[in-house]
Amino acid sequence: MSEIALTVIKVLFLALLWLFIFSAVSVIRTDLFGRTVPTPDQPEARELETPPPPPRRVRRPRGAPRVLSIVQGAQTGESAELAPGVVLIGRGADCQLILDDDYVSTRHARVVAAESGSYVEDLGSTNGTYVNGSRITAPTAISMSDTVRIGKTILKLEP
């Protein structure tokens, strides 16, 4: 092979190697810092003119549960209002009812109060959610006479 052909092959190989290095660095940079997303400079005029609608008040029938309260455990007496319709229970800061219990997951369970009735749903917790002493695996209807155990804490619906 001639010396010129060998030099051309070396230069092409070196260029290919640098192309690989630049693409690897680009992928690593994207993984570390994310992609840049263009943002609009100003919101549209329509967004500024119309205020958001006021929140609707939900009327509950008489005797319907309004509060989920802790009846036994380290935080006895604390409660969460069912006004929004859903109460998220766990140790996470985004939960409406935060339980300081080692046996409770970050997002453990949720209680939903609908017009048709209330139900509790386990959100894939490690230690499970119990209604009247039985572990639940699917959304389970609850009434004011039922007890819900999450970790070492027992909860109950109240009017």
ChimeraX attribute file (.defattr): number of C-alpha atoms within 10 A of each C-alpha:
attribute: neighborCount
match mode: 1-to-1
recipient: residues
	/A:1	5
	/A:2	6
	/A:3	8
	/A:4	9
	/A:5	10
	/A:6	11
	/A:7	11
	/A:8	11
	/A:9	12
	/A:10	12
	/A:11	12
	/A:12	12
	/A:13	12
	/A:14	12
	/A:15	12
	/A:16	12
	/A:17	11
	/A:18	12
	/A:19	12
	/A:20	12
	/A:21	11
	/A:22	12
	/A:23	11
	/A:24	12
	/A:25	12
	/A:26	12
	/A:27	11
	/A:28	12
	/A:29	12
	/A:30	12
	/A:31	10
	/A:32	9
	/A:33	8
	/A:34	10
	/A:35	9
	/A:36	7
	/A:37	6
	/A:38	6
	/A:39	7
	/A:40	7
	/A:41	6
	/A:42	6
	/A:43	9
	/A:44	9
	/A:45	8
	/A:46	8
	/A:47	9
	/A:48	8
	/A:49	8
	/A:50	8
	/A:51	8
	/A:52	7
	/A:53	6
	/A:54	6
	/A:55	6
	/A:56	7
	/A:57	8
	/A:58	10
	/A:59	9
	/A:60	13
	/A:61	8
	/A:62	8
	/A:63	9
	/A:64	18
	/A:65	21
	/A:66	17
	/A:67	17
	/A:68	22
	/A:69	19
	/A:70	23
	/A:71	18
	/A:72	14
	/A:73	17
	/A:74	14
	/A:75	16
	/A:76	13
	/A:77	11
	/A:78	14
	/A:79	19
	/A:80	18
	/A:81	17
	/A:82	20
	/A:83	15
	/A:84	12
	/A:85	14
	/A:86	18
	/A:87	21
	/A:88	21
	/A:89	24
	/A:90	26
	/A:91	20
	/A:92	17
	/A:93	10
	/A:94	12
	/A:95	17
	/A:96	18
	/A:97	21
	/A:98	21
	/A:99	25
	/A:100	16
	/A:101	16
	/A:102	9
	/A:103	18
	/A:104	24
	/A:105	21
	/A:106	17
	/A:107	19
	/A:108	26
	/A:109	23
	/A:110	21
	/A:111	23
	/A:112	20
	/A:113	25
	/A:114	15
	/A:115	12
	/A:116	7
	/A:117	12
	/A:118	21
	/A:119	17
	/A:120	23
	/A:121	19
	/A:122	23
	/A:123	20
	/A:124	13
	/A:125	16
	/A:126	12
	/A:127	14
	/A:128	20
	/A:129	24
	/A:130	20
	/A:131	19
	/A:132	13
	/A:133	11
	/A:134	11
	/A:135	14
	/A:136	15
	/A:137	13
	/A:138	11
	/A:139	16
	/A:140	14
	/A:141	16
	/A:142	20
	/A:143	14
	/A:144	14
	/A:145	9
	/A:146	14
	/A:147	18
	/A:148	23
	/A:149	21
	/A:150	25
	/A:151	21
	/A:152	14
	/A:153	19
	/A:154	20
	/A:155	21
	/A:156	21
	/A:157	26
	/A:158	17
	/A:159	10
